């Protein structure tokens, strides 16, 4: 599949191949389960505020529809490419299957820098992207959600564009949208809350006292910030935080309330006066009990895996650890990895809740949403941990085994048409 040539796609394929070998998956099933069903590349011309016209490139990859409609986020980032989007759609497939959700995986992206665009330009870009995708999306076909560089306002524009096209309000076309137009309580906080919940469960499993744990968080967007806040409420001490522009370190603990005030003014944690500067590279090898990579993929590699000094590695981001780094961590045996398709699944779980609520026009309170979220995460964590111990395999391999096996079984049961 040369069209997907990208390091992140090769990484996802490596992970799949290792698990397929472990499962002794027949050759006749492998390519069918591995490769995406459908990929779209679109050009997106928009009028800019200065009167010029600029053309962007947009992508959407739908991995499989064997368990139901596809589900996945839309990211706006300068480095978005088709291969990266394809890999993210694969991980979303395994994640949804692991959680028992009736979805296949999907992912979308537009190669742009949202920080350099005005609100009106972002709205034009979003509406144009949605218009180009209309033949391939729908509440029973493909449902989008926010990802890096997008937010609930972007989802509102997408919902409106699709609804105008079909002639009626269709809130189920996206998730992660504002409450006033059919969003769900607890959706924005879901991924970070889920990461923190699983970290707390792992500290119980390992016999650690979370109130005595130190935490380093790479990435202070929606996932990283909510994770840090939730862990602080559990009693953990957040000692280091970074984002794309820099970072801060205070061994006595970072005051998150004051940090959030700083971020609201400066759009970055860099320069926060109550801590020392630190780089992303330094944060990843900082001594701590819990390390949370919650930024981009491929951050922990063969060059720094041996230097990591944490007890728990909680993958808030998608694909932050390469297969080469996985082998090093497995050989070390002193780092408990909560793999991405388990660790950051809270977002898609509550997106599923939002979709269900939209379909039935009956909405739940935040307590009910959070309780249901933790129940699903608990079931998945217990299953993956048991399989890891029973077969003496890593947590990542165990999680992928569960997810990939469910997709394989669904395709076998449905058969091949025609």
KOLDO-227457 format. One line per 2 residues: number of its first residue (from 1); their letters; for each residue x, y, z of C-alpha. Coordinates in steps of 0.001 Angstrom, whole numbers, padded with zeros to 6 digits. Layout:
NUM) a) X,Y,Z ~ ...
// end
This chain:
1) xx) 000000,000000,000000 ~ 002426,002645,-001254
3) xx) -000186,005407,-001034 ~ 000115,005233,002761
5) xx) 003926,005440,002839 ~ 004657,007170,006156
7) xx) 006671,006202,009258 ~ 003564,006189,011457
9) xx) 001694,003882,009067 ~ 004662,001508,008955
11) xx) 004672,001554,012764 ~ 000985,000615,012941
13) xx) 001566,-002179,010416 ~ 004496,-003489,012457
15) xx) 002271,-003661,015526 ~ -000430,-005453,013571
17) xx) 001982,-007988,012060 ~ 003415,-008912,015466
19) xx) -000071,-009479,016877 ~ -001261,-011362,013778
21) xx) 001709,-013716,014211 ~ 000854,-014168,017886
23) xx) -002780,-014917,017020 ~ -001665,-017230,014194
25) xx) -004015,-015324,011909 ~ -004465,-017033,008518
27) xx) -002792,-015264,005610 ~ -006183,-015020,003906
29) xx) -007409,-012736,006717 ~ -004358,-010544,007292
31) xx) -004510,-007959,004529 ~ -008291,-007746,004806
33) xx) -008089,-006964,008529 ~ -005032,-004721,008260
35) xx) -005588,-002292,005412 ~ -008130,000563,005306
37) xx) -011358,000077,003405 ~ -011499,003584,001969
39) xx) -009362,006723,001724 ~ -010307,010160,000434
41) xx) -008020,013049,-000511 ~ -009656,016380,-001322
43) xx) -008515,019858,-002294 ~ -010034,022658,-000241
45) xx) -009898,026138,-001780 ~ -011067,028969,000486
47) xx) -011192,032758,000373 ~ -008772,034256,002910
49) xx) -009408,037441,004859 ~ -006818,039347,002811
51) xx) -008748,038674,-000393 ~ -006486,035879,-001643
53) xx) -007501,032289,-002340 ~ -005594,029449,-000715
55) xx) -005881,025734,-001405 ~ -005493,023192,001428
57) xx) -005391,019392,001292 ~ -007802,017296,003350
59) xx) -007894,013587,004157 ~ -010302,011001,005544
61) xx) -009529,007314,005999 ~ -012179,004760,007007
63) xx) -010525,001578,008199 ~ -013441,-000860,008324
65) xx) -017234,-000922,008684 ~ -017635,-004543,009812
67) xx) -018817,-003656,013346 ~ -020830,-000554,012475
69) xx) -020180,002982,011199 ~ -016669,004327,011373
71) xx) -015684,006739,014123 ~ -012717,009028,014554
73) xx) -011365,012497,014994 ~ -010474,015324,012636
75) xx) -007147,017080,013171 ~ -005824,020369,011834
77) xx) -002022,020363,011778 ~ 000645,021484,009284
79) xx) 002207,018024,009064 ~ -000945,015983,008403
81) xx) -000390,013356,005691 ~ -002425,010466,004330
83) xx) -000210,007761,005836 ~ -000420,009273,009310
85) xx) -004208,009525,009048 ~ -004392,005895,007888
87) xx) -002365,004724,010898 ~ -004587,006662,013285
89) xx) -007664,005069,011700 ~ -006157,001618,012318
91) xx) -005502,002364,015989 ~ -009041,003686,016320
93) xx) -010357,000390,014956 ~ -008506,-001668,017535
95) xx) -009492,000801,020270 ~ -013219,000672,019482
97) xx) -013154,-003122,019273 ~ -011251,-003394,022560
99) xx) -013894,-001245,024257 ~ -016729,-003260,022728
101) xx) -018110,-000278,020786 ~ -020118,-000841,017564
103) xx) -017675,001127,015414 ~ -014901,000749,012928
105) xx) -012042,003211,013057 ~ -011608,006359,010989
107) xx) -009501,009507,011025 ~ -009455,012781,009175
109) xx) -007103,015690,008806 ~ -006344,018912,007001
111) xx) -002779,020095,006435 ~ -003001,023606,007893
113) xx) -001858,025666,010868 ~ -005030,026687,012738
115) xx) -003061,029091,014950 ~ -002259,031206,011877
117) xx) -005851,031340,010635 ~ -008720,033590,011659
119) xx) -012027,032229,012934 ~ -013709,033052,009628
121) xx) -010985,031259,007662 ~ -011276,028210,009920
123) xx) -015034,028205,009429 ~ -014692,028391,005633
125) xx) -012138,025573,005676 ~ -014293,023394,007926
127) xx) -017441,023886,005898 ~ -015599,023194,002638
129) xx) -014046,020022,004062 ~ -017447,018842,005317
131) xx) -019066,019557,001941 ~ -016415,017494,000155
133) xx) -016922,014620,002616 ~ -020747,014503,002446
135) xx) -020878,011496,000041 ~ -018812,009468,002514
137) xx) -020155,010446,005959 ~ -023387,010134,007940
139) xx) -024621,009107,011403 ~ -024750,005473,010224
141) xx) -021673,005692,007974 ~ -018887,007802,009519
143) xx) -019031,010111,012550 ~ -016327,012710,013152
145) xx) -015052,014158,016434 ~ -012478,016748,017589
147) xx) -008778,015961,017549 ~ -005594,017986,017571
149) xx) -006250,021543,016367 ~ -010033,021193,016318
151) xx) -012667,021730,018993 ~ -016393,021773,019690
153) xx) -016869,024924,017579 ~ -015424,023116,014552
155) xx) -017831,020252,015208 ~ -020739,022717,015344
157) xx) -019794,024062,011892 ~ -019578,020502,010552
159) xx) -022962,019569,011981 ~ -024547,022698,010535
161) xx) -023045,022154,007066 ~ -024266,018559,006913
163) xx) -027681,019441,008342 ~ -028223,022236,005792
165) xx) -027357,019768,003033 ~ -029918,017140,004125
167) xx) -032552,019679,005158 ~ -032941,018781,008826
169) xx) -030907,018871,012034 ~ -028611,015827,012312
171) xx) -026726,016063,015632 ~ -025429,012488,015310
173) xx) -023156,013385,012388 ~ -020427,014518,014816
175) xx) -019561,014132,018482 ~ -017680,016475,020775
177) xx) -020009,019344,019864 ~ -021445,022014,022216
179) xx) -024081,020908,024723 ~ -026655,023314,023350
181) xx) -026818,021459,020006 ~ -026710,017895,021262
183) xx) -023319,017441,022876 ~ -022801,015205,025883
185) xx) -021965,016098,029447 ~ -018401,015042,030217
187) xx) -017245,014648,026611 ~ -014516,017301,026701
189) xx) -013019,015838,029896 ~ -013508,012178,028943
191) xx) -010080,011295,027526 ~ -008091,012927,030337
193) xx) -010374,011516,033024 ~ -009965,008072,031513
195) xx) -006168,008356,031458 ~ -006134,009393,035117
197) xx) -008592,006642,036115 ~ -006422,003948,034544
199) xx) -003252,005368,036092 ~ -004953,005210,039488
201) xx) -005965,001576,038813 ~ -002413,000666,037827
203) xx) -001008,002202,041005 ~ -003396,-000101,042896
205) xx) -002214,-003065,040822 ~ 001450,-002247,041533
207) xx) 000890,-001434,045208 ~ 001867,002225,044803
209) xx) 000406,005136,046766 ~ -000732,007656,044152
211) xx) -000626,010483,046696 ~ 003143,009979,046862
213) xx) 003652,009793,043089 ~ 005273,012424,040862
215) xx) 003961,013005,037341 ~ 005437,014428,034127
217) xx) 003024,015309,031300 ~ 004120,015887,027713
219) xx) 001463,017912,025914 ~ -000870,020365,027628
221) xx) -003812,020364,025286 ~ -007213,019001,026196
223) xx) -005944,015520,027106 ~ -002797,016544,028973
225) xx) -004428,019340,030968 ~ -007416,017270,032118
227) xx) -005131,014334,032943 ~ -002910,016563,035074
229) xx) -005873,018099,036882 ~ -007501,014706,037507
231) xx) -004264,013178,038821 ~ -003782,016172,041118
233) xx) -007239,015501,042526 ~ -006172,011913,043198
235) xx) -003316,013408,045224 ~ -000420,013035,042771
237) xx) 002185,015790,042386 ~ 002580,017226,038872
239) xx) 006240,018188,038598 ~ 006752,018824,034867
241) xx) 004612,019851,031891 ~ 005540,020672,028290
243) xx) 003784,021720,025105 ~ 004880,022404,021522
245) xx) 006674,025619,022519 ~ 008519,024560,025680
247) xx) 007922,023390,029208 ~ 008237,023910,032940
249) xx) 009596,021862,035832 ~ 009134,022319,039564
251) xx) 010123,019356,041782 ~ 007878,020748,044542
253) xx) 004881,020570,042231 ~ 003384,022892,039599
255) xx) 000410,025018,040700 ~ -002062,024013,037969
257) xx) -004514,026816,038694 ~ -001873,029478,038227
259) xx) -000432,027622,035235 ~ -003859,027612,033557
261) xx) -004093,031372,034096 ~ -000690,031730,032417
263) xx) -001754,029524,029485 ~ -004967,031516,029034
265) xx) -002882,034667,028570 ~ 000081,033311,026590
267) xx) -001284,030151,024868 ~ 001673,028126,026153
269) xx) 003135,026830,029404 ~ 006500,028274,028350
271) xx) 007585,031171,030499 ~ 005531,030231,033554
273) xx) 007440,032091,036279 ~ 006924,029603,039124
275) xx) 008965,026804,037543 ~ 012206,026205,035648
277) xx) 012260,025749,031855 ~ 012472,022234,030456
279) xx) 012331,020809,026930 ~ 010162,017974,025648
281) xx) 013245,015806,025269 ~ 014298,016464,028878
283) xx) 010801,015759,030207 ~ 010701,012282,028662
285) xx) 013785,011182,030613 ~ 012999,013068,033825
287) xx) 012898,010907,036982 ~ 009229,010486,037931
289) xx) 006752,007814,038946 ~ 004278,008435,036117
291) xx) 005074,009660,032595 ~ 002178,010743,030377
293) xx) 003039,011365,026713 ~ -000093,013234,025567
295) xx) 001187,015016,022464 ~ 002235,013522,019108
297) xx) 003040,009993,017985 ~ 006588,008528,017870
299) xx) 007966,010408,020898 ~ 009516,007453,022726
301) xx) 011981,005789,020387 ~ 014992,003507,020459
303) xx) 017171,006550,021232 ~ 015491,007463,024530
305) xx) 013600,004336,025675 ~ 016534,003075,027739
307) xx) 016784,006469,029492 ~ 013187,006712,030671
309) xx) 012993,006829,034473 ~ 009314,006240,035249
311) xx) 007421,003293,036741 ~ 004184,003847,034782
313) xx) 004060,004985,031163 ~ 000494,006108,030371
315) xx) -000017,006791,026678 ~ -002437,009695,026458
317) xx) -001435,010260,022816 ~ -001898,007867,019917
319) xx) 001221,005903,018990 ~ 003745,007739,021203
321) xx) 005975,004645,021552 ~ 007633,002999,018544
323) xx) 007960,-000804,018193 ~ 011727,-000466,018660
325) xx) 011170,001362,021939 ~ 008615,-001260,022961
327) xx) 011238,-003978,022650 ~ 013624,-002024,024878
329) xx) 010934,-001400,027497 ~ 009906,-005082,027411
331) xx) 013506,-006132,028011 ~ 013831,-003685,030901
333) xx) 010707,-005008,032592 ~ 010540,-002149,035092
335) xx) 008056,000105,033229 ~ 004329,-000675,033267
337) xx) 002908,000536,029948 ~ -000760,001480,029651
339) xx) -001051,001227,025843 ~ -002707,003980,023854
341) xx) -005718,002007,022612 ~ -006622,001360,026238
343) xx) -005268,004456,027953 ~ -006863,007185,025841
345) xx) -010096,005378,024947 ~ -012209,007599,027209
347) xx) -012850,010064,024393 ~ -014353,007582,021962
349) xx) -016361,005915,024742 ~ -018121,009163,025641
351) xx) -018386,010019,021941 ~ -020330,006773,021646
353) xx) -022535,007896,024540 ~ -023112,011232,022779
355) xx) -024038,009480,019529 ~ -026497,007213,021355
357) xx) -028054,010182,023158 ~ -028430,012066,019862
359) xx) -030079,009084,018155 ~ -032667,008715,020915
361) xx) -032946,012441,021834 ~ -032588,011534,025500
363) xx) -029667,012966,027460 ~ -027815,011846,030582
365) xx) -026245,013794,033440 ~ -022483,014039,033903
367) xx) -022459,011631,036847 ~ -024160,008936,034769
369) xx) -021793,009535,031840 ~ -018685,009345,034025
371) xx) -019911,006234,035834 ~ -020573,004439,032539
373) xx) -017164,005570,031227 ~ -015300,004142,034215
375) xx) -017253,000868,034029 ~ -016211,000276,030409
377) xx) -012590,001225,031106 ~ -012526,-001061,034137
379) xx) -013792,-004013,032123 ~ -011242,-003459,029366
381) xx) -008353,-002961,031806 ~ -009234,-006116,033735
383) xx) -009442,-008153,030519 ~ -006160,-006859,029100
385) xx) -004279,-007302,032388 ~ -005558,-010869,032760
387) xx) -004531,-011777,029194 ~ -001121,-010151,029653
389) xx) -000459,-012208,032775 ~ -001936,-015433,031425
391) xx) 000097,-015432,028205 ~ 003121,-013551,029595
393) xx) 002854,-010859,026933 ~ 003077,-007083,027130
395) xx) 000040,-004959,027887 ~ 000202,-003531,024367
397) xx) 000219,-006953,022747 ~ -002640,-008070,024979
399) xx) -004749,-005003,024164 ~ -004109,-005307,020442
401) xx) -004874,-009034,020551 ~ -008337,-008363,021983
403) xx) -009138,-005554,019550 ~ -007756,-007137,016375
405) xx) -009307,-010527,017165 ~ -012765,-008958,017473
407) xx) -012438,-007266,014097 ~ -011205,-010512,012527
409) xx) -014119,-012456,013985 ~ -016624,-009884,012757
411) xx) -015271,-010092,009223 ~ -015319,-013905,009351
413) xx) -018909,-013982,010568 ~ -020123,-011532,007924
415) xx) -018242,-013280,005138 ~ -016896,-011757,001942
417) xx) -019314,-010238,-000578 ~ -019816,-011005,-003390
// end
